[in-house]
Amino acid sequence: MAHPHARRATTRTRLVLRVIAGVVAAAAAIVFLLAIWMVVSSRFGWDDRDLHGYSLLFGTPIALFAGLVVAVSLPLAVPPEHRSRTRAVTLGVLAATVVLLVIAVVTA
């Protein structure tokens, strides 16, 4: 049987790790949304804003990487009983945005 102080320390450590995972997921989600906004505004915005398409070309890999970080870190921030559903939702959203971003790049 585990010592009560050891269990409390383990619980506190898990809580701290979940908070860190939540902060990483939130920061990556902000980068993800900003990169998607950059790609969408480059693809469907006015022609004088992004003449050469650099926002489209550089925003797509940034969005893909940030989305992958969100998909990996967000399930670690939720309680263990909700991780499988959260993982399924984040991976589904990531797959849909990857398809849409690739379509935006290819059809530009």
N, C-alpha and C positions, 0 to 999 in steps of 0.2 A: 504494500500500500504506500502511495506517495505521501510525502510530507506535505502538510497544508500550505506551508510557505512556498514550497516548490511549485505547487499547483497554482497558487496566486501569481507567482512570478511568470509562469508559463502563460497564463491567461492575459496578464498585462503585456507580455511580449507579443502575443498574438494580436492584441488590440493595437499596439503601436505599429506592427507590421501592416495591419489592415488600414490604418490611417495613412501610412506612407504610400501604400498602394493606391488609396483613394486620391491622394494629392498628385501622384504621378499620372493617374488616369484622367484627372481633371485638367491638368496642364496639357497632356497629350490631346485631350478632346478639344481644347481651345485651339491648339495648333491645327488639328484636323479640320475643324470648322472653318478657320481662317484660310487654310489652303484650298478647301473646297470652294469657298467664296471667291478666291482668287482665280481658280480654274473656270468657274461658271461665269464670272464677270469677263474673263478674257475670251471665253468661247462665244457668249451671247451678248456681250456688252457692245458699246460703241466702238467703231473702228479706230478712232483716234486715241484710245486709252492704251492699247497694247499692240503696237504696230507689228512687232516681230514675233509675237506669240511666246515670249519668254515666261510669262506668268503661267501659261498653259503647260509649257514644257517642264518648268521647274516646280510648279505647284502640284503636279500629278504625283511624282515620287515622294514629295514631302507629305502629301495627304495619305499615300499608301503606307508609308513608314509610321506616321502618327496614328493612323487607324489600327495598324498592327499592335502598336504599344497599348492603345486603349483596349483592344480585344484581349490582350494578355493580362493587363493589370486590373481592369475593372472587375472581373470575377474574383480576384483575390481580395478585393475590398468589401465584398458583401459577406454575410454570414454563410457558413458552410452548407446549410440546407438549401440555399438559393443559388449556389454557384453554377450548377449544371444549366439551369434555365438562363441565367445571365450570360454564361458562355455561349449558349445557343443563339441568343438574341444578338450579342455583339458580333459573333462570327457571321450571322446572317446579314446584319447591317454592313459589315465590312465587305462581304462578298458582293452585295448589291452595289455599293459605292465603287468598288473596284471595276465592276462591269461598266457602270455609267462613266467613270473617269476614262477608261480605255476607249469607250465609244466616243467620248468628247475629243480625245486626242486623235483618234483615227479619222474622224469625220471633219476635222478642222481644215 
